[in-house]
Amino acid sequence: MKILSRILFCCIFLISCSPADNTPASETFRHSILSFGSIIDVSITGTDPLLAEQAFATLDEDFAYWHKVWNPWINGPLSRVNSLIPTEAGFNLPLHLIPLIRQSTALYEQSEELFNPAIGHLLNLWKSHETDISNKQPPDNDKIQALLAENPNMLNLQLNGIRLQSNNAAVQLNFGAFAKAYAIDKSTETLQKLGIQNAVINAGGNLKVIGQHSDRARKINIPHPRLKDSIIASVQPTDGESVFTHADYNDYFIHNSARYHHILDPRTGYPANLSQSVTVIHNNAGIADAAATALFVAGPDHWHRIAKKMGIKYVMLVAANGDIHINPAMIKRIQLNNTGHASVKISAAL
């Protein structure tokens, strides 16, 4: 229920700039898809109803396919790849996984190893895929330390054409902080190829927009990480932009009065504890998703350096103590609302 309420709270608000227009050119068609553990809402504006219906049907098929082939927890291509990684001889990789591995490896290096899709075994230890949090508890520390000693990372993989080989049997791929956003990028490309100029794809508050909404501006509300049902800021994305927020209020559980969330620090094996939330704006949804993860782990002292390496221009980070860290470009784009009397720290330009 916590996750669902946050998803509903992270909806898109369309702010009318002029009286309502009921002409077909401004009509909006909406469709929802359940995939990657999220409700993915697609809205299309200013197109023919039959074209919108065709687009929704195409995206239904695409997301069903991507969910199957990129999910490490079901019997599919990625789980098979993970079962073959410990073999020394190497194996042929499915073509659809090649761009994910190549891009994730580049982002791994740019993020100073804080975005690391090779820690699938660690995510399995934390049972990250289980939605029932009633009886969750931290895994055994000895098991965490044993995995850390193996140091699984993206540079353990050698990709030669379609041939993949690993020099570390502890590598297990999990693209949870990238695949869904990559799918969003692919979906917007599909919509544009179909001739759709104005649309939003929103996965639980993380989204990408193309075009505009007739005479309306899109306003994205960012939840306050500690004040329930409160907005800490809002932003209006422009054509082609993605807005991604990663926070510790999703997928968390309490054990012995301690809070454990789903964003793991690959250096410690435990949930990152330096941030409450990070919001990133970038034209590429996959980069925005990976960067939000890496900057969350980096925390207030190191996010600026890593954002620069990852090519991120717009960042707002809420530190563990509630302070808001923001760069000058982002302060021009974002409207701060109820900050809970937090200190706002503006960094140097990226």
Secondary structure, DSSP 8 states (H G I E B T S, - for coil): -HHHHHHHHT-EEEEESSS---SGGG-EEEEEEEETTEEEEEEEESS-HHHHHHHHHHHHHHHHHHHHHS-TTSSSHHHHHHHHTT-SS-EE--GGGHHHHHHHHHHHHHTTT-S-TTBHHHHHHTTTT----TT-----HHHHHHHHHH---GGGEEEETTEEEES-TT-B---TTTHHHHHHHHHHHHHHHTT--SEEEEETTEEEEES-BTTEEEEEEEE-SSSTT-EEEEE---TT-EEEEEETTSS-EEETTEEE-S-B-TTTSSB--SEEEEEEEES-HHHHHHHHHHHHHH-TTTHHHHHHHTT--EEEEEETTS-EEE-HHHHHHEEE---TT--EEE----
